Amino acid sequence: MVKREDEQAFAELNAANPIFVEDAARLFCAAVAADDADRRFRVIASHQESLHSHDAVSVLTVGDTFAQDSFDPRLFQSLFHTG
């Protein structure tokens, strides 16, 4: 059930291909890591919800370049949205 009629088609498309943001980030990392080159990278993925009052965020790192115990909150500033 959606609040607005124009969101129904979007909701139906999402339901036809359910995937969590963590799964999308893993698939992206696997594609990048498939290259034989020495890779060090960080993937930050955000599912910016339009139907809910929260977003889902996934952070994956490969290699020791981005190894850390916690994240600086400013890392996520570009993921915030309004509306």
DSSP file (Angstrom, degrees, kcal/mol; ACC not computed):
  #  RESIDUE AA STRUCTURE BP1 BP2  ACC     N-H-->O    O-->H-N    N-H-->O    O-->H-N    TCO  KAPPA ALPHA  PHI   PSI    X-CA   Y-CA   Z-CA
    1    1 A M              0   0    0      0, 0.0     2,-0.3     0, 0.0     0, 0.0   0.000 360.0 360.0 360.0 132.1    0.0    0.0    0.0
    2    2 A V        -     0   0    0      1,-0.1     6,-0.1     2,-0.0    49,-0.0  -0.817 360.0-130.8-119.7 159.9    1.4    3.4   -1.0
    3    3 A K  S    S+     0   0    0     -2,-0.3     2,-0.4     1,-0.1    -1,-0.1   0.892  92.3  42.0 -75.4 -41.2    0.4    6.9    0.0
    4    4 A R  S >  S-     0   0    0      1,-0.1     3,-1.3     0, 0.0     4,-0.3  -0.855  75.6-132.9-113.9 145.4    0.3    8.3   -3.5
    5    5 A E  G >  S+     0   0    0     -2,-0.4     3,-1.5     1,-0.3     4,-0.4   0.856 105.2  60.2 -62.0 -36.2   -1.1    6.7   -6.6
    6    6 A D  G 3  S+     0   0    0      1,-0.3     4,-0.5     2,-0.2    -1,-0.3   0.640  97.3  61.4 -70.6 -11.7    2.0    7.6   -8.7
    7    7 A E  G <> S+     0   0    0     -3,-1.3     4,-2.5     1,-0.2    -1,-0.3   0.576  82.8  82.6 -85.8  -9.8    4.1    5.5   -6.3
    8    8 A Q  H <> S+     0   0    0     -3,-1.5     4,-2.3    -4,-0.3     5,-0.2   0.921  89.8  47.8 -63.6 -46.3    2.3    2.3   -7.1
    9    9 A A  H  > S+     0   0    0     -4,-0.4     4,-2.2     1,-0.2    -1,-0.2   0.907 112.8  50.1 -62.5 -40.7    4.2    1.5  -10.3
   10   10 A F  H  > S+     0   0    0     -4,-0.5     4,-2.2     1,-0.2    -1,-0.2   0.919 110.7  49.4 -62.1 -44.4    7.5    2.1   -8.6
   11   11 A A  H  X S+     0   0    0     -4,-2.5     4,-2.1     1,-0.2    -2,-0.2   0.877 109.8  51.4 -63.3 -38.6    6.4   -0.1   -5.7
   12   12 A E  H  X S+     0   0    0     -4,-2.3     4,-1.4     2,-0.2    -1,-0.2   0.893 108.9  50.5 -67.1 -39.8    5.4   -2.9   -8.1
   13   13 A L  H  X S+     0   0    0     -4,-2.2     4,-0.8     1,-0.2    -2,-0.2   0.917 111.1  49.1 -63.5 -42.6    8.8   -2.7   -9.9
   14   14 A N  H >< S+     0   0    0     -4,-2.2     3,-0.8     1,-0.2    -2,-0.2   0.900 109.2  52.0 -62.8 -40.8   10.6   -3.0   -6.6
   15   15 A A  H 3< S+     0   0    0     -4,-2.1    -1,-0.2     1,-0.2    -2,-0.2   0.799 104.3  57.7 -66.9 -27.7    8.5   -5.9   -5.5
   16   16 A A  H 3< S+     0   0    0     -4,-1.4    -1,-0.2     1,-0.3    -2,-0.2   0.706 119.3  28.8 -75.9 -19.2    9.3   -7.7   -8.8
   17   17 A N  S << S-     0   0    0     -3,-0.8    -1,-0.3    -4,-0.8     2,-0.2  -0.534  81.0-171.2-139.7  69.3   13.1   -7.5   -8.1
   18   18 A P        +     0   0    0      0, 0.0     2,-0.3     0, 0.0    -3,-0.1  -0.447  17.6 154.1 -70.0 129.9   13.7   -7.5   -4.4
   19   19 A I        -     0   0    0     -2,-0.2     2,-0.2    -5,-0.1    -2,-0.1  -0.965  36.4-129.9-153.6 137.1   17.3   -6.8   -3.4
   20   20 A F     >  -     0   0    0     -2,-0.3     4,-2.1     1,-0.1     3,-0.4  -0.564  27.2-116.8 -84.7 153.3   18.8   -5.3   -0.2
   21   21 A V  H  > S+     0   0    0      1,-0.2     4,-2.4     2,-0.2     5,-0.2   0.850 117.1  57.6 -58.6 -34.3   21.3   -2.5   -0.4
   22   22 A E  H  > S+     0   0    0      1,-0.2     4,-2.2     2,-0.2    -1,-0.2   0.897 106.3  48.6 -62.6 -39.9   23.9   -4.8    1.1
   23   23 A D  H  > S+     0   0    0     -3,-0.4     4,-2.4     2,-0.2    -2,-0.2   0.897 110.2  51.0 -67.1 -40.2   23.4   -7.3   -1.7
   24   24 A A  H  X S+     0   0    0     -4,-2.1     4,-2.2     2,-0.2    -2,-0.2   0.916 110.7  49.0 -62.7 -43.2   23.7   -4.5   -4.3
   25   25 A A  H  X S+     0   0    0     -4,-2.4     4,-2.6     2,-0.2    -2,-0.2   0.905 111.0  50.3 -63.5 -41.5   26.9   -3.4   -2.7
   26   26 A R  H  X S+     0   0    0     -4,-2.2     4,-2.6     2,-0.2    -2,-0.2   0.915 110.1  49.8 -62.6 -43.2   28.3   -6.9   -2.6
   27   27 A L  H  X S+     0   0    0     -4,-2.4     4,-1.9     2,-0.2    -1,-0.2   0.906 112.1  48.2 -62.4 -41.3   27.4   -7.5   -6.3
   28   28 A F  H  X S+     0   0    0     -4,-2.2     4,-2.2     2,-0.2    -2,-0.2   0.931 112.2  48.9 -64.4 -45.7   29.2   -4.2   -7.2
   29   29 A C  H  X S+     0   0    0     -4,-2.6     4,-3.1     1,-0.2    -2,-0.2   0.898 109.4  52.7 -60.6 -41.5   32.3   -5.1   -5.2
   30   30 A A  H  X S+     0   0    0     -4,-2.6     4,-1.1     1,-0.2    -1,-0.2   0.895 108.9  49.8 -62.7 -39.6   32.4   -8.6   -6.8
   31   31 A A  H  < S+     0   0    0     -4,-1.9     4,-0.3     2,-0.2    -1,-0.2   0.909 115.1  42.9 -66.3 -41.7   32.3   -7.0  -10.3
   32   32 A V  H >< S+     0   0    0     -4,-2.2     3,-1.2     1,-0.2    -2,-0.2   0.917 114.4  50.2 -69.4 -43.0   35.1   -4.6   -9.4
   33   33 A A  H 3< S+     0   0    0     -4,-3.1    -1,-0.2     1,-0.2    -2,-0.2   0.664  90.9  79.6 -71.2 -16.4   37.2   -7.2   -7.6
   34   34 A A  T 3< S+     0   0    0     -4,-1.1    -1,-0.2    -5,-0.2    -2,-0.2   0.749  73.4  93.4 -64.9 -22.4   36.9   -9.7  -10.5
   35   35 A D  S <  S-     0   0    0     -3,-1.2     4,-0.1    -4,-0.3    -3,-0.0  -0.474  83.6-130.7 -67.5 142.9   39.6   -7.7  -12.3
   36   36 A D  S    S+     0   0    0     -2,-0.1    -1,-0.1     2,-0.1     3,-0.1   0.584  73.1 109.6 -74.6  -9.2   43.1   -9.2  -11.6
   37   37 A A  S    S-     0   0    0      1,-0.1     2,-0.6     0, 0.0    -2,-0.0  -0.266  86.6 -95.0 -67.0 153.9   44.6   -5.9  -10.6
   38   38 A D        -     0   0    0      2,-0.0     2,-0.4     1,-0.0    -1,-0.1  -0.594  54.3-165.0 -68.5 115.1   45.5   -5.2   -6.9
   39   39 A R        +     0   0    0     -2,-0.6     2,-0.4    -4,-0.1    -6,-0.0  -0.875  25.6 173.2-114.5 137.6   42.4   -3.4   -5.7
   40   40 A R        +     0   0    0     -2,-0.4     2,-0.3    23,-0.1    23,-0.2  -0.951  29.5 138.1-135.4 117.3   41.8   -1.3   -2.6
   41   41 A F  E     -A   62   0A   0     21,-1.4    21,-2.7    -2,-0.4     2,-0.4  -0.979  41.7-138.2-155.3 165.6   38.5    0.4   -2.5
   42   42 A R  E     -A   61   0A   0     -2,-0.3     2,-0.5    19,-0.2    19,-0.2  -0.998  14.7-159.5-129.6 133.3   35.5    1.4   -0.5
   43   43 A V  E     -A   60   0A   0     17,-3.0    17,-2.4    -2,-0.4     2,-0.5  -0.960   5.8-173.1-113.9 126.2   31.9    1.2   -1.7
   44   44 A I  E     -A   59   0A   0     -2,-0.5     2,-0.4    15,-0.2    15,-0.2  -0.974  10.0-178.6-119.3 116.7   29.2    3.2    0.0
   45   45 A A  E     -A   58   0A   0     13,-2.7    13,-2.6    -2,-0.5     2,-0.4  -0.923   6.5-168.8-118.8 140.6   25.7    2.4   -1.2
   46   46 A S  E     -A   57   0A   0     -2,-0.4     2,-0.9    11,-0.2    11,-0.2  -0.992  16.5-154.4-132.0 128.9   22.5    4.1    0.0
   47   47 A H  E     -A   56   0A   0      9,-3.2     9,-1.6    -2,-0.4     2,-1.1  -0.864  21.7-154.1 -97.7 100.0   18.9    3.1   -0.7
   48   48 A Q        -     0   0    0     -2,-0.9     7,-0.1     7,-0.2     2,-0.1  -0.655  15.3-140.3 -83.8 104.0   17.2    6.4   -0.3
   49   49 A E        +     0   0    0     -2,-1.1    -1,-0.0     5,-0.4     6,-0.0  -0.332  29.4 176.9 -68.2 137.4   13.7    5.5    0.7
   50   50 A S  S    S+     0   0    0     -2,-0.1    -1,-0.1   -43,-0.0     5,-0.0   0.578  86.3  46.3-106.6 -20.4   10.7    7.4   -0.7
   51   51 A L  S    S+     0   0    0      3,-0.1     2,-0.3   -49,-0.0    -2,-0.1   0.593 113.7  46.5 -97.5 -12.1    8.1    5.2    1.0
   52   52 A H  S    S-     0   0    0      2,-0.2     0, 0.0     1,-0.0     0, 0.0  -0.833  80.3-118.6-129.1 165.3    9.7    5.1    4.5
   53   53 A S  S    S+     0   0    0     -2,-0.3     2,-0.3     2,-0.0    -3,-0.0   0.108  92.0  58.6 -92.0  22.6   11.2    7.7    6.9
   54   54 A H        -     0   0    0      2,-0.0    -5,-0.4     0, 0.0     2,-0.3  -0.962  68.3-138.4-144.8 161.3   14.6    6.0    6.9
   55   55 A D        -     0   0    0     -2,-0.3     2,-0.4    -7,-0.1    -7,-0.2  -0.859  16.0-131.7-116.5 155.4   17.4    5.0    4.4
   56   56 A A  E     -A   47   0A   0     -9,-1.6    -9,-3.2    -2,-0.3     2,-0.4  -0.921  25.1-170.0-106.5 134.9   19.5    1.9    4.3
   57   57 A V  E     -A   46   0A   0     -2,-0.4     2,-0.4   -11,-0.2   -11,-0.2  -0.969   7.9-169.9-128.4 140.3   23.2    2.2    4.0
   58   58 A S  E     -A   45   0A   0    -13,-2.6   -13,-2.7    -2,-0.4     2,-0.4  -0.996   0.9-169.6-129.6 135.9   25.9   -0.3    3.3
   59   59 A V  E     +A   44   0A   0     -2,-0.4     2,-0.4   -15,-0.2   -15,-0.2  -0.990   9.5 175.0-126.3 123.1   29.7    0.2    3.5
   60   60 A L  E     -A   43   0A   0    -17,-2.4   -17,-3.0    -2,-0.4     2,-0.4  -0.979   7.7-166.8-126.7 140.5   32.1   -2.4    2.2
   61   61 A T  E     -A   42   0A   0     -2,-0.4     2,-0.4   -19,-0.2   -19,-0.2  -0.947   7.6-161.6-126.2 149.4   35.9   -2.2    2.0
   62   62 A V  E     +A   41   0A   0    -21,-2.7   -21,-1.4    -2,-0.4     3,-0.2  -0.999  62.9  10.0-127.9 128.4   38.5   -4.2    0.1
   63   63 A G  S    S-     0   0    0     -2,-0.4     3,-0.4   -23,-0.2   -23,-0.1  -0.140  92.2 -80.0  89.6 169.5   42.1   -4.0    1.2
   64   64 A D  S >  S+     0   0    0      1,-0.2     3,-1.3     2,-0.1    -1,-0.2   0.527 104.4  91.5 -88.2  -5.2   43.7   -2.4    4.2
   65   65 A T  T 3  S+     0   0    0      1,-0.3    -1,-0.2    -3,-0.2    -2,-0.1   0.875  98.1  32.5 -56.8 -40.4   43.7    1.2    2.9
   66   66 A F  T 3  S+     0   0    0     -3,-0.4    -1,-0.3    -4,-0.2     2,-0.2   0.210  85.5 137.2-104.7  14.3   40.2    1.9    4.4
   67   67 A A    <   +     0   0    0     -3,-1.3     2,-0.3    -5,-0.0    -3,-0.1  -0.432  24.6 140.3 -64.6 130.0   40.6   -0.3    7.5
   68   68 A Q        -     0   0    0     -2,-0.2     3,-0.1     1,-0.1    -2,-0.0  -0.974  56.9-124.8-164.5 160.5   39.2    1.5   10.6
   69   69 A D  S    S+     0   0    0     -2,-0.3     2,-0.3     1,-0.2    -1,-0.1   0.767  92.3   5.2 -84.2 -27.2   37.2    0.9   13.7
   70   70 A S  S    S-     0   0    0      0, 0.0     2,-0.4     0, 0.0    -1,-0.2  -0.948  73.8-112.8-150.3 168.8   34.6    3.5   13.1
   71   71 A F        -     0   0    0     -2,-0.3     5,-0.0    -3,-0.1    -3,-0.0  -0.830  25.8-116.3-109.5 144.3   33.5    6.1   10.4
   72   72 A D    >   -     0   0    0     -2,-0.4     3,-2.3     1,-0.1     4,-0.3  -0.651  27.7-131.9 -69.9 127.6   33.6    9.8   10.5
   73   73 A P  G >  S+     0   0    0      0, 0.0     3,-1.4     0, 0.0     4,-0.2   0.763 103.1  70.3 -57.4 -24.6   29.9   10.9   10.3
   74   74 A R  G >  S+     0   0    0      1,-0.3     3,-1.4     2,-0.2     4,-0.4   0.732  81.0  75.8 -65.5 -19.7   30.9   13.4    7.5
   75   75 A L  G <  S+     0   0    0     -3,-2.3     3,-0.3     1,-0.3    -1,-0.3   0.829  98.1  45.1 -57.1 -31.7   31.5   10.4    5.3
   76   76 A F  G X> S+     0   0    0     -3,-1.4     3,-1.9    -4,-0.3     4,-0.6   0.397  80.1 102.9 -96.9   2.3   27.8   10.1    4.9
   77   77 A Q  G X4 S+     0   0    0     -3,-1.4     3,-1.1     1,-0.3    -1,-0.2   0.857  79.0  54.9 -56.6 -38.0   26.8   13.7    4.3
   78   78 A S  G 34 S+     0   0    0     -4,-0.4    -1,-0.3    -3,-0.3    -2,-0.1   0.631 101.0  61.5 -72.8 -10.3   26.4   13.3    0.6
   79   79 A L  G <4 S+     0   0    0     -3,-1.9    -1,-0.2     2,-0.0    -2,-0.2   0.624  79.5 103.0 -89.4 -13.7   23.9   10.5    1.3
   80   80 A F    <<  +     0   0    0     -3,-1.1     2,-0.3    -4,-0.6   -32,-0.0  -0.452  48.3 175.4 -71.8 140.3   21.4   12.6    3.1
   81   81 A H        -     0   0    0     -2,-0.1     2,-0.4     0, 0.0    -2,-0.0  -0.954  18.8-147.4-139.3 161.5   18.3   13.7    1.2
   82   82 A T              0   0    0     -2,-0.3    -2,-0.0     1,-0.1     0, 0.0  -0.929 360.0 360.0-125.4 153.1   15.1   15.5    1.9
   83   83 A G              0   0    0     -2,-0.4    -1,-0.1   -33,-0.0   -33,-0.0   0.400 360.0 360.0 115.0 360.0   11.7   15.1    0.4
